[in-house]
Amino acid sequence: MSSLAGNLRRGLRDIAVALRVAPVEVALGVTAAVSWSLAIAAKPDALQTWAEIATLCALAGGIAWIATLLHGLGVLSVGRRWLLTLTGFAAVVLYDRTLLDFDRVAEGWRAALLVAFVALAITLVPLADVRREARDRRFREVNLRIVTRATGVGLYAGALYVGLALAIGAVESLFELHLNDEIYAHVFGAIAFGLVPWLVVGGTPTITAPPGPPAEGMRIVRRFGVYLFLPLLAIYYLILYAYLVRIAVTEELPRNLVSPLTLLAGVIGALGVMMFAGADERARESAAGPDDAPHAPTEHPSPVDATGAPWPIRLAAPLFLPLGVLGVWAVGVRVSQYGWTEFRYVREGALVALLVLAVSGTWSLLRRRSLRAYPVLVVPTVFALLCAVSPWSASVVARRSQQARLRTAMHAADVDTSTAPAGAEPLRSVPDSLYREIRSAGVYLRDHFGNDAVVAVAGQRVASERGAYDLAERLGLRAQPAPGARRVAAARVEEPLQAESLGAGSLYFVEVPTRHETIPTSGVRGDSTLLSLKIGSRTLSIDLARVATWTLVADTTGEAAAPGRRGRDPSAGSGEATLPLSDATLPLRDADGADAGRFVVRWLRVVRDSSGVHVRAVEGLAVVRPRPPSG
C-alpha cells in the first residue's frame, strides 16, 4: 500500500512539475485531446480538421519543449527561452495560414516531414550543452533519459487505457447501460494526447540534470541490441546481398520492395551505432577506479574493438555501401518510369542520407576512430527540413515531375491545349498505355496539389473541380488497345434491385475472384463464360455468355460507357457500360440442370482474345432456393 501511495505521489508531483516548468506544452496537449473529443462527437469529416489542429499543436509544442530543454540545460536564459517559444508559435501560425491543407495529399507529406524534423531536433538539444570532446557522451545520456521517460509513460498509458476500457465494459454490463462506443475513443484521446505529453514533459528536470555515473539503462540498451538488432541486421543484409547476386546473374531490374528493405537495414544499422557507440568504454570506466581506469583489466572480454563498438556494428557501414546504391537504383527505376512522387523522393533522400552515414562510418573504421552517435540524427534532421520547406522539397519536386510527365504524354497524344475542342467532336483513339498515362498523371496532380496543378498543364477545359478524373476524355481522347491485343470491357448495373422480384430463398453475395471470403466458390473458368459456385453440398452454375457478349458490344466504342469506378483494373479502357437490370438477371442452375434460383450481376469484367470470350471477374447476388425433396 505504501508503494502504491508513493507512486501516486510521484505521479501527482510530475503533473505539478509539468505545469510549472512546461505550461505551454501541457496546454497544447490538452488542446489536442479536447479537439479530438469534439471531432469524435461531430461528423467523420471533422477528423481531418482535428489532424490539422494536432499537427499545429505538435509543431508548436515541440518547439516550446526545445526551448524548455535548452533552458533546463542552462543554454538559454528565461527571456530567450520565451523568445524562442513565441518565434516558434509565429512560424506555426504562418504555416497554418499559408500552406496547411490536408485536402491535398502533398500537404500531408509536408506536415509529416515537419513533425519529424521537430522531433529529431529535440534529440539534438544536448549538443548545445557541452564542449566538443564530451558532446557525444552527453548526447547519448540525455537522449537515453528521454527514451526511458517516454517508454515508461507509454507503457503506463497503455495499461491505464486497457484498465479503464475494461472498467467501462464491466459497468455497462453490470448496470445494463447502453453507452455509446465513442466513449472508448474519448478515453483514448484524453490519455494519448493529453496525459502522455503532460507526463513526458514533467520529467524535464530529470532529463536536463547534470551528467552522472553511467546508467544501468545503457547496459540494458546494449544487451537489447545484442539480442535483437544484431540478428535482425544480419538477416536483412543476407537477404539483400543474396538479391544483389541474383541481379548480377539474371541482369534484371531491382524490384520495388528493394528500397524499403534497404531502408530498414540502414535504419537498424544506424540505431545500432547509437546503441553501442562508446557504451563499452563507459562500462569499463565505471568498473575501473579513478587511478587505474586506463589499465583496468576486463574479466570477460567483449566482442568490441578498442574504440568501443562491436565489430558487426562497425562493419555495417562499409557493408551498407553497395546495398545503399542498390536501393537508390531501385527508386531511380520507378522514377524513370512514372516520375517523382513525394514517397519516392523521401525514400531516395533517406537512402542518400544513410549512404552519407555509411561513408562516414567507413572512414572512421579505416582510421580506427570511435563511432559517434549524434551524426546519426543530425543528417536525417537536416534532410527532413530540406524535404519539407526548401526549394528542393518533396512537394515541389513531385509537382514539377508529374506536370512534366503529363505534358510529355499530352504531346505524344498530339493534344493542342491552346484551342478548346468542339462540343460535338468525336473522341480520338490513342494507345491504351498513353491514355492511362494521361489519366493517372491528372488524377495524381489533382489529389496531391489541387486542380490548379492540372489546369496549368491541360488548360481551362479541366477547370471544373472533378475535371482531372476524366482528363483524357476532356482532351478528346479515348483508349484504343493495340492490334492483336486482348479486348477488355466492363459493365455494371445502376438500377435499384427489388428483392421480392427474385422469389424466396437464401441470399448470398458473390465476388469472383474473392477479395473477402464470403462463400466458397470455384471461381470463373478461364476458357468459358460459365460461373460455378459451391454452396454447401450443392454445385450451382450460371451461364454468363449473353451478358458477356452484351458487355463487349456496349463498351466497344465508349459511347455507352459511364466513368469507371476508381480502384478497378486500369486496363478496363474508357469506362464501364451500364447494364440493364433485366439483362443482368440470370437463372441459377443445379448440377442436374434444374432451376435453383436467380443470379443478378452487379458488375462484370470480360476479356476477348484469340481464344474466345472469358469472364474474368464478377460481382452479384445469388438467391438460392431450397433443394426440392426427393421422391
Residue pairs with C-beta under 8 A, 6 or more apart in sequence:
11 199
14 199
14 202
14 203
15 198
15 199
15 202
17 202
17 204
17 205
18 25
18 26
18 198
18 199
18 201
18 202
18 204
19 26
21 68
21 72
21 201
21 202
21 204
21 205
22 64
22 65
22 68
22 201
22 202
22 204
24 60
24 61
24 64
24 85
25 61
25 64
25 65
25 68
25 197
25 201
26 197
26 198
26 201
28 57
28 60
28 61
28 64
28 197
29 57
29 61
29 193
29 194
29 196
29 197
29 198
30 194
30 198
31 53
31 57
32 53
32 54
32 57
32 58
32 193
32 194
32 197
33 189
33 190
33 192
33 193
33 194
33 195
34 194
35 50
35 53
35 54
36 50
36 54
36 185
36 186
36 189
36 193
37 185
37 186
37 189
37 190
38 46
38 50
39 46
39 47
39 49
39 50
40 47
40 182
40 185
40 186
40 189
41 182
48 102
48 103
51 102
52 96
52 100
52 101
52 102
52 111
54 193
55 100
55 111
55 114
55 115
56 92
56 95
56 96
56 100
58 115
58 118
59 88
59 92
59 95
59 114
59 115
59 118
60 88
60 89
60 92
61 197
62 115
62 118
62 119
62 121
62 122
63 84
63 85
63 87
63 88
63 89
63 91
63 92
63 118
64 85
64 88
64 89
65 122
65 201
65 204
66 84
66 88
66 118
66 121
66 122
66 125
67 76
67 81
67 82
67 84
67 85
67 88
68 81
68 201
68 204
69 122
69 125
69 204
69 207
69 208
70 76
70 81
70 84
70 125
70 128
71 77
71 78
71 80
71 81
72 204
72 205
72 207
72 208
73 125
73 126
73 128
73 129
73 142
73 208
74 129
75 128
75 129
76 84
95 114
99 107
99 110
100 107
100 111
101 107
102 108
102 111
103 450
104 447
104 448
104 449
104 450
105 342
105 447
105 448
106 342
106 394
106 395
106 398
106 399
106 448
106 449
107 395
109 342
109 343
109 346
109 394
109 395
110 388
110 389
110 393
110 394
110 395
113 346
113 384
113 385
113 387
113 388
113 394
114 384
114 388
114 389
116 380
116 384
117 381
117 384
117 385
117 388
120 377
120 380
120 381
120 384
121 381
122 146
123 143
123 146
123 377
123 381
124 139
124 374
124 377
124 378
124 381
125 142
126 135
126 138
126 139
126 141
126 142
126 143
127 135
127 138
127 139
127 374
129 138
129 142
130 138
135 374
136 277
136 278
136 372
136 373
136 374
137 211
137 278
137 282
138 211
139 373
139 374
140 218
140 274
140 277
140 278
140 373
141 211
141 212
141 215
142 207
142 208
144 215
144 217
144 218
144 221
145 203
145 206
145 207
145 209
146 207
148 217
149 200
149 203
149 206
149 207
150 200
153 196
153 199
153 200
154 196
156 199
157 191
157 192
157 195
157 196
157 199
160 191
160 195
161 187
161 188
161 191
161 192
164 187
164 191
165 184
165 187
168 179
168 183
168 184
168 187
171 177
172 178
172 179
213 286
214 282
214 283
214 285
214 286
218 279
218 282
218 283
219 279
219 283
221 275
221 279
222 275
222 276
222 279
222 280
224 275
225 271
225 272
225 275
225 276
226 310
229 268
229 271
229 272
229 275
230 272
230 310
230 312
230 313
232 268
233 265
233 268
233 269
233 272
233 312
233 316
234 312
236 261
236 264
236 265
236 268
237 265
237 316
237 319
237 323
239 261
240 258
240 261
240 262
240 265
240 323
240 326
241 323
243 254
243 258
243 326
244 322
244 323
244 326
246 252
247 254
247 326
253 333
254 326
254 329
254 330
254 333
255 330
256 330
256 334
258 326
258 327
258 330
259 327
259 328
259 330
259 331
259 347
259 348
259 351
260 347
261 327
262 323
262 324
262 326
262 327
262 330
262 351
263 327
263 347
263 350
263 351
263 354
265 320
265 323
266 320
266 323
266 324
266 327
266 350
266 351
266 354
266 357
266 358
267 354
269 313
269 316
269 317
269 320
269 358
270 354
270 357
270 376
271 376
272 312
272 313
272 316
273 309
273 313
273 316
273 317
273 357
273 361
273 371
273 373
273 376
274 373
274 376
274 377
276 304
276 308
276 309
276 310
276 313
276 371
277 308
277 309
277 370
277 371
277 372
277 373
278 308
278 309
278 370
278 371
278 373
279 308
279 309
280 302
280 304
280 308
280 309
281 307
281 308
281 370
282 308
284 293
284 296
284 298
285 293
287 296
287 298
288 294
288 295
288 296
289 296
302 310
303 310
303 311
303 312
304 310
304 311
305 311
305 314
305 368
306 368
307 314
307 364
307 368
307 369
307 370
307 371
308 370
308 371
309 370
309 371
313 371
314 361
314 364
314 365
314 371
315 365
316 361
317 357
317 358
317 359
317 360
317 361
317 362
317 364
317 365
318 358
318 361
318 362
318 365
320 354
320 355
320 358
321 355
321 358
321 359
321 362
324 351
324 352
324 354
324 355
324 358
325 355
327 347
327 351
328 348
328 351
328 352
328 355
331 344
331 347
331 348
331 351
332 348
334 344
335 344
335 348
335 401
338 405
339 398
339 401
339 402
339 404
339 405
339 441
340 397
340 398
340 400
340 401
340 402
341 398
341 401
341 402
341 444
341 448
342 394
342 395
342 398
342 448
344 398
345 387
345 394
345 397
345 398
346 387
346 394
349 383
349 386
349 387
349 394
350 380
350 383
353 379
353 380
353 383
356 379
357 375
357 376
357 379
360 375
361 371
364 370
364 371
364 372
386 392
386 393
387 393
387 394
388 394
395 448
395 449
398 448
399 445
399 448
399 449
399 453
402 441
402 444
402 445
402 448
402 453
403 445
403 453
403 456
403 457
405 437
405 441
406 438
406 441
406 442
406 445
406 454
406 457
406 458
407 457
409 434
409 437
409 438
409 441
410 417
410 438
410 457
410 458
410 475
412 434
413 430
413 434
413 438
413 475
413 477
415 475
415 476
415 477
417 457
417 458
417 459
417 461
418 459
420 459
420 460
420 461
421 461
421 475
421 476
425 476
427 473
427 476
427 477
427 478
427 558
427 574
428 476
428 477
428 478
429 477
429 478
429 479
429 480
430 472
430 477
430 478
430 479
430 480
431 479
431 480
431 482
432 479
432 480
432 481
432 482
432 485
432 571
432 573
435 472
435 477
435 478
435 479
435 480
435 574
436 479
436 570
436 571
438 471
438 472
438 475
438 477
439 471
439 472
439 570
440 570
442 454
442 458
442 462
442 468
442 469
442 471
442 472
443 468
443 469
443 471
445 453
445 454
445 457
445 468
446 453
446 454
446 468
446 469
451 462
451 463
451 464
451 465
451 467
451 468
454 462
454 467
454 468
454 471
455 462
455 463
458 471
458 474
458 475
461 467
461 474
461 475
462 468
462 471
462 474
467 474
469 563
469 566
470 563
472 478
472 479
473 574
478 558
478 574
479 558
479 573
479 574
481 487
481 488
481 573
486 607
486 608
486 609
487 552
487 556
487 607
487 608
487 609
488 569
488 571
488 572
488 573
488 605
488 606
488 607
489 551
489 552
489 554
489 555
489 556
489 572
489 573
489 577
489 605
489 606
489 608
490 551
490 555
490 564
490 568
490 569
490 572
490 573
490 575
490 576
490 577
490 603
490 604
490 605
490 606
491 547
491 550
491 551
491 554
491 555
491 576
491 577
491 578
491 579
491 601
491 603
491 604
491 606
492 562
492 565
492 576
492 577
492 578
492 579
492 602
492 603
492 604
493 578
493 579
493 580
493 581
493 584
493 600
493 601
493 602
493 603
494 562
494 578
495 580
495 581
497 581
497 600
497 621
499 507
502 585
502 597
502 598
502 600
502 621
502 623
503 597
503 598
503 623
503 625
504 623
504 625
505 597
505 623
505 624
505 625
505 626
506 623
506 624
506 626
507 621
507 622
507 623
508 518
508 519
508 535
508 621
508 622
508 623
508 624
509 518
509 519
509 619
509 620
509 621
509 622
510 518
510 519
510 521
510 533
510 599
510 618
510 619
510 620
510 621
510 622
511 518
511 618
511 619
512 521
512 523
512 524
512 531
512 617
512 618
512 619
513 523
513 524
513 617
514 521
519 533
519 534
519 535
520 534
520 535
521 532
521 533
521 534
522 532
522 533
522 534
522 539
523 532
524 531
524 614
524 615
524 616
524 617
524 618
525 531
525 532
526 614
527 611
527 612
527 614
528 612
528 614
529 543
529 544
529 545
529 548
529 613
529 614
529 615
530 541
530 542
530 543
530 544
531 541
531 542
531 544
531 615
531 618
532 539
532 540
532 541
533 539
533 540
533 541
533 542
533 622
534 540
535 622
535 624
538 590
538 591
538 596
538 624
538 627
539 590
539 591
540 588
540 589
540 590
540 591
540 596
540 597
540 622
540 624
541 588
541 589
541 591
542 586
542 587
542 588
542 589
542 599
543 586
543 589
544 586
544 601
544 604
544 615
544 618
545 613
546 583
546 586
547 579
547 583
547 584
547 586
547 601
547 604
548 604
548 606
548 613
548 615
549 613
550 579
550 583
551 577
551 579
551 604
551 606
552 606
552 608
552 613
554 560
554 561
554 577
554 578
554 579
555 561
555 573
555 574
555 575
555 576
555 577
558 573
558 574
558 575
560 577
560 578
561 573
561 574
561 575
561 576
561 577
562 575
562 576
562 577
562 578
563 575
564 572
564 574
564 575
564 576
565 576
568 576
568 605
569 605
569 617
572 605
576 603
579 601
579 604
581 600
584 600
584 601
584 602
584 620
585 598
585 599
585 600
585 601
586 598
586 599
586 600
586 601
587 595
587 597
587 598
587 599
588 595
588 596
588 597
588 598
588 599
588 622
588 623
588 624
589 595
589 596
590 596
590 627
594 628
595 625
596 624
596 625
596 627
597 622
597 623
597 624
597 625
598 622
598 623
599 620
599 621
599 622
599 623
600 620
600 621
600 622
601 618
601 619
601 620
602 619
602 620
602 621
603 617
603 618
603 619
603 620
604 615
604 617
604 618
604 619
605 615
605 616
605 617
605 618
606 613
606 614
606 615
606 616
607 613
607 614
607 615
607 616
608 614
